[in-house]
Amino acid sequence: MATPSEPRFLVLHGLRLKGSVATDPLAKGAGFDAQVTETHLRALVDAGWARHHEGRAVPWSLTPAGRTEHRRLAAEELDGSGTRPVVEDAYERFQAVNKEFLQLFTDWQVRSESPLELNDHSDESYDRAVVDRLSDAHASACPITDDLATHLERFGRFPSRLGAALDKVRAGDKEWFTGPLVDSYHTAWFELHEDLMATLGLERATEEART
């Protein structure tokens, strides 16, 4: 049975992943309604782990102390549940396929880098070939996300998000490949990367030093 996360940690984790954020998207990611999420956010503010910026469209943000507390709680969750080896293994497997996905996202947007030729999606055969490659890459990534979801409940949103985005791309909705305004494949994949790093207490600079 997958290990559930503490509700307040889920809200703190959402702040860690998203940076500055509004209540509704944070609530959606944590799986709570807006009122419950805001209650947890107010408690995080009182603890000094979050800030509320009155009047901003994205009023909630993480403090340096909140970042430190998140790292402590994430490590506590991994070690307490015995899931650290699973997440570390998933991270290594993610790294092994990530370059392929990054190339796919580039190829969807750019047909040639020298000289620069943007993909205007007028060539259906080109787009179909990239979508077929995404389908193959997705199949290779599914065991990673499935293993994570089996062991830590909060990772359970990724198989459905990635699968739904792929279905829309296959159906011809091009925005769902890399579009920033929808929960596109690129958006979900990027957040999975951030989630793995945040869970393991890694920073971008740390990751680059490891690779």
JOPE-V970475 format. One record per helix or strand of 2 or more residues. SS is the DSSP state (helix for helix, strand for strand). FROM is the first residue (numbers start at 1). LEN is the number of residues. If there is no record, write none. Layout:
SS;FROM;LEN + SS;FROM;LEN
This chain:
helix;7;12 + helix;23;8 + helix;34;14 + strand;50;3 + strand;60;3 + helix;64;18 + helix;84;26 + strand;110;4 + strand;116;3 + helix;124;28 + helix;153;18 + helix;175;4 + helix;185;16 + helix;204;7
